[in-house]
Amino acid sequence: MKENSIYYMLVFMLVVCLIAGITSCVSAKKKAAMAQNKPLTETKWVLTHVKGESIPKSFITPHIVFGKDGVYTGNLGCNSFFGNYTYRKDRIKMEYEGSTKRLCQNMKVEKLFMQGLHAEFKKYEIRKDTLILKDANGEVLRFMAGVINEPKASETPTE
């Protein structure tokens, strides 16, 4: 009888150790995956797609930066823009406030980005170096963390 209780005690301890080991491995993998994701704030997010369509190249790289203070700023490809935002977990709410009003030669990217910014965003998702902003119907804007092409003073676009 005593041998049975020792056997069951050893089996129980083995099961507990296996469960603890599996849990810690899954947790470590999840933490490693999250550590590879760029943070939403203080990252320069360069626009790559609007409603699933890739955007053409423009003189100034369209981008957005979410500040830690709840303010976002960026460039539409010609004009600068700004607004306020709040986020929690995978939810985001953005309030577009305004932009400069320069007239540039090619406003195609600017118009696409502006239309996207006026969506009623509900969620965001970050996959490593990619940010996706979604409304109730799905993906609206897609960005990639990256370097922003800023023109030199001598290369300003024709207004």
C-alpha positions, 0 to 999 in steps of 0.5 A: 500500500505504501508503495502505491502512494509513493508511486502516485506521489511521484507521478503527481510531481512529474505531471506538475513539473511537466505542466510548469515547464510547458507553461514557462516555455510558452510564456517565454516564446510569447515574451520573445515574440512581443519583444520583437514588435516595435512599440506604437509610440515614438516609432516613425511609421512609414505609410505603405498601403491604404485599404490594401493598395500599395502607395506610389513613391512620393517626394517626402515619405508619408509617415506618422509618429505617435507621441507618448503624450497622446499627440500624433504628427506626420507628413502626408507626402507634402503637408504636415498633419497632427491630431490626438489619440488614445490607445489601450491594448489593441484598441485605438481612437484617433482624432484628426485635428488638422494639417498645413495647406500647401499645394504640391505637384503630385497630391495623389498619395496625400489624398489617399493618406488623408482619406485613410486618416479620416476613418473611424479607427477601432483597433491596431495591430503590430507585427514586428515592424508593421503597424496596421490601423483598422476600422470596423470593416478591417485594414485601412492603413498599413505602415512599416517602421523605417527611415523617413526621406526628408528633402534637403532645403535645396530640394523642396517641392514646387508649390 
